[in-house]
């Protein structure tokens, strides 16, 4: 019995005591299940305990005519001292009380083991996760580095011809690209440009700072006021500051035209005399219904993430975001999309898109200034509108425009024309503009 208790308790025994030492915790990893199985089946094993078998063995010896075997007497009884009621080794203790400490011990050990096992699983999961992120980083870093050094796509022959036929002038150390119809043979591929050069003595078009072939400095605080000053500087460079001009604008250019109109009305600069103004599917300052696509909204409000997002932009992201802005039957071909992307990538223009989009905040801030200029001038004003435009949706946008500027005339193109009417329906756009010019 003493050997049985000593092995079961895992500790030393002295005078019938079972000493449980710290090694019990480690016993679980070796044989906790065996120990608890023994505790769980204690009821079935009680009858086979040597202590409980003593009377039965004695009866069997008497029936066989053999002398009874004397019971073991402890050293205390032999010495004449009263026997103490001691721990689990006392043969007179209740069997249920005998196994209760063992069950509690097993439960504690199992709980501790489950906690240790869960902690080990968490540590292993974190280790694998760190290893996975390290592998992703090792793979992504060279790919990203390679992408950032990819040169812009080659210009198509038509785009290259447009660039070589244009000119540059300098505004505060920045090169601005522009086209001047004087001495230039029109290209039949550019319908609007050809039609305008046939109708007008001189046609001038420019790329604003941050657009097309003009410089795209960064970091730079792009503003509508600076773009308007660039237009005035170009006209002064060409010696046209005292000539009456007809302004034709689209989208971002609509806001620049409104600032030029405000300066003309206030006679702030005296460098520009406006004869007429035609807007088209753009950021009309009075519009509160302007809706950005998800990609542009993310770039505009990305905060510290915007520079990262602009660097990760590629042709496929660009085309996916731009194509839905066109009508379903007038979407650009892949070659046309590549020309647009080449214009953006020129001079790393994709890295300044988030800065250019801040004009939306300026549009809201200076709404009264620009809408007031539109409403107060007496020159002819016209608006060419593609009704399928998701950025300026129909009919909310058109109702607000007519309410704000009741004196302005409007040309509504076919139902399937969207945000870029000059590209989707160039002849319809040109006819609408010519009809406006011939009306006064």
N, C-alpha and C positions, 0 to 999 in steps of 0.2 A: 504494500500500500504506500509506503513511504517513497518507494522508487517511482510508483505511478504518479503521486502528487508532485514529486520533484520535477519529473519530466514534463508534466502538464503545465505547471506554473512557470517553468522556464527560469527558475531562480533557486536559491539555496534553501534548505529546510533545517530548522533547528528546534528540537523538542516539539514536534508535531505542528510547528508553524510553517506556513507557506509564504515565503517572501517574494512579492512581485517587484521585479526590478525594471529598469528602463529598457531592458532587452525585449520586453513584451511588444513594444512598438515595432521592432524589426521582425518579430515572429510572424507578423501578418504577411510580409513579403515572401516568407518561406512556406508558411503553412496555416495562414489565417482561416482559409476555408475548411481545413481539416478540424481546426480547433472549434470553430463555430458549428460545424456539423455535429461534432461531439456534444456541444452544449444543446443544440436543437433537439437531439435525440436522447436527451438525458432520461426521459421517462421510461423509454424502452430498455435503457441500460441499467436502471436502478436495481432491478431484480437480479442482475448478474454481478452486482458489486460484491467484493469479498466480504465486506462487513455485513451486508444483508444476507449473504449465503451461510453465515456461521450457524444459526439455529437449524437450518435445513440439513446441513452436513452432520451436525451432532445427532439428530434423529436417525439419519441413515446409519451412522456408526452403531447406535444402540440397537437398531433392528438387526444389524449384522452380528451382534454379540461382541463387538469390539469396544474397548474402553474409550471413553470420551477424551478428546484431545483438549488439554487445558487451553483456555483463552490466553492471548498475549497480555502480559501485565506490564504497564509502563514503568519506567525507572522511578517515577514519583510514588506510585503505589507500593513498589517494593521497598522503598525507603520509609514507608509509613506516612507519607505526606498526602493530603487530600488532592485528588486529581482536579486540575483546572479545566474549566470550559474554554477551550481554545478554538482557533480559527476553523478552517474547512476540514481539518484532519480529524476532528472529534467524531467518533463513531456514533455518538448519541444525538448529533445534530439532525435537524429536519432535512430530508433530501431536497425539498424545494428551496430552502434557504441555502443548501449546499451549492446549488448550481446558479443561483441568482447573480452572485458577483461575476461569475464567468460569462453569463449572458450580457451583462452590462459592459464587461471588458470587451467582448466581441463587437458589440454595437459601436463602442467608442473607437475601436481599432478600424472597423469598416468605414465609419464616417471620416476618420482621418485619412484613410487610404483613398476614399473617393475624392476628397478635397485635393490631396496630393496629385491624384491622377488628372483631375480637371485643370489644375495649375500647369501640369506638364503638357497637356494638350494645348492650352493657351500659349505657352512658351513656344511650342513647336509650330503652331499656326503663325505666330508673329515672325518666327525665324524664316519660315517659307515665304511669307509675304515680303519680308525685307529682301530675300534673295530674288523674288520675282521682280520687284521694283528696280533692283540693281541691274538685272538683265534687260528690262525695258529701257532703262536709262542708257546702258551701254549700246543698245541698238538704235535708240532715238537720236542720241547726240550726233553721231556721224551723219545720219540721214538729214537731220535739221541743218547741220553745218553745210552739207552738200547743197541743200535747197537754197539756203541763203546766198550762195555764191552762183546760183544758176543765172545766166544773163537773160535779159528780156528777149522775147521772140523776135525774129527777123521781121522787118517791115515788108508788107506785101508790095508788089509793083505799084499799085494805085496809091497806097499810103506813102510810099517813098517818093512818088511823083508829086504828091501834094506837099510834102515837106520841102523838097528841093525847089519848088516853085514859090515858096513862101519866103518871108524875111524875118529878121529879128531886130528889135530895138531894146535899149537898156533903160530900165526904170530902177533907180537907186541900187545899181550894181546887179540887178536881176535881168536875165534875158527873157523877153516876151515874144512869142511867135505870133505872126499875123499874116493874113493874105490881103493883097490889094489887087483889084481887078484891072488897074491901069497897066497896060502893056502885057497882060496875061491872057493867053488863049484859053477860053473856057473848056472844061471837060464835059462831054455829054453824059458821063457816068454820074456827075453831080447835078441832079436835075434842078434843085433849087438855086444853086450857085449860077448855073447856066441861065436859068430864067431871070434871075435878078440882074445879071450883067447885061441881058438884052433889054431890060426895061429901064435900068438906071445908068447914069453916066459913070458912076464909080461905086463899087461895092467893097466894103472892108469887113473882114472877120478876124477875130483874134482868139487865142487860147488864154483864158485867165491864168493868173499865177496859181500853180498847183495842178493845172490841167494840160492835156495834150503834150505839145512839144515845148511848152514854156518851162522855165525853171520851177523846181518843187523843193524849196528849202525846208529844212527841218533841223531843229525845232523852229517853228514859226507861228506867229499869231495871225492866222488868216482871218480876214474880215471883209465884209461887204464894202466898207468905206475905202479900204485899200484898192479893191478891184475897181471901184468907180473912179478913183484917182488914176489908175492905170489906163482906163479908157480915155480920160481927159488928156493924159500925157501922150497917148498915141496920136490923138487928133492934133495936138499941138506939134508933135514930131512931124506929122504929115502936112502941117500948115492949114488945117481945116477947122481951127477953133472958131472962126467967124462964119462958117457955112452952116446953113440949116440942114439938119440930117433927119432921116427916118430911122427910128430904132426898131429892130426886130429881135426879139429875145425868146428864150425858152428855159423853163425850169429854174436853175440857179441864176441864170441871166435875168430872169424877171425881177428878182430882188435888186440886182445891180442897176437895172433900168429904172426902178422906182427911186433909188437913191440919186441917180442922175437927174431924174425928173424933179426931185425935191430941191436939188442944187440949182437947177434951171429956174424953178419957181422963186426961190429965195434970192437968186442972182448971187449966190455965194462965191462961185469961182469965176463966172463970166467966160468960161472956156467952151461952153457947149450951148448951142441953140437947137432945140428939139422942134421938129415940124410935126411929127406924129409918132405914136407908140403902139406897137402890136405885141401882145403877150401871148404865150401858148403853154398850156398844160404845166404850169409851174407853180412855184411857191408864192402864190398871191398872198400878200401880207395880211389881208383881211380874213383869210381862210383859217378857220379853227378846226377843219375836218381833215387836215393833212395827216395821212397815215403812212408810216414808214414800213418797209418790208422788215422781216425779222432780222435779216443780216445787217441792214443799215442801222436798225435800232440797237443791236448789240454793239456795233462799232461806235455809235454815238455815245452810249451810256456805259461802255465797258470799263471806264476809269483806267486803273493801272493795267487792266488786261488788254486794252485797245491796242497798244503797240505790239503786243504779242500776237493778237489776232490778225493785225494787218500784215505781219511778217509771214504768218501761216497761210494767208490767202493765196490761192492759185487759180488757174484758168477754170477748173471744174467748179470750184466754189463760186467764182465770179459768174460764170454762165448759168449756173443753177439759180442764183439770186436775181439775175437780170432778165432771163427769159420770161418769167411769169408777168413782168411789167408790160410786155408786148401783148397785142391782141392774138387770139388763137390762130388766125390765118395770116398774120403779118410778122411772125417771129423771124429774127435774123438767121441767116445761114451760119454754119460753123465758121466759114472763112470770114464773115463779117464780125462774128464774135471774137475771132482771133485778132482782127484789126482793132477792135475796141480794147481788147486786153493789152495789145502792144502799145496803144496810146497811154493806157494807165501805167504799164510797167516802165515806160520811158522815163528816165531820170528818177527811178524808184518811186513813182507816183503812188503805188499801193501803200507806201509807208506814211502817207499824209492824208489818207481818206478820213480817218477819225478827226483830224484837225479841220478839214474842209466842212465836215458835217456840223460843226459848231455854228454854222450860219443859221441853223434852225432856232437856236437860242436867241440869236440876234434878231431874227424875224419876229419872235414874240416880244422881245424887249422894246423894239423900235416900231411896233405895229402902228401906233398913232401917227408917228412921223411920216411913214411911207404911205399909209392909207389916206392920210390927210392930203398928201401931195397929189395922189391919183384923183381924189374927189374934187379938188379945188382948181386944177388946171383947166384950161379951155381948149387945148389941142385935141385933135381926134385920137380916140383910144379904141382899140379893137382887141378881141380875144378869140383865138382859134383853139377849139376844144375837141379832144378825143374822148367821147363819153364813156369808154370802157376803162378809163384810168383808175387803177386801184389806189393810187396815192391821193388823187383828188376825185373822190367818187361822185358819180351822177345819181340823183339830181341835187344832192345836198350842196355840193360845191357850187354848181351853177346858180342855184337859188340864192345863195349867200353873195355871190359875185354880183348878180343883177340887183340885189337889194342894196349893196354897198355902192355900186357904180351904175346907177340907172341910165346914165347918159352914154355909157359905152355900148358898142355893138358887139355881137357875138356870132361866130361861125361854128356850127356844130357839124363835125364830120360824120362819116358812116358809123353805124352802131358797133362795128368790130374794131374800130381804131382806138388805141389805148394811149399810153403816156408819151409816146414818141411819134406824133403825127407827121413830122417832117421826114421820118425814116419809113414809117409804115404806109403812108399815102402821100408821097412827095408832090404829085400833081394836084391832088385835092388841097393840100396845104398851100401850094403856090397859087392856085386859082383863088382860094379864099383870101390870101394876102393881096393879090392883085385887085380883087374886087373891092377890098378896103381902100387901097391906094387910089383907085379910080373914082372913089365916092366923094372926094373933096378936091 
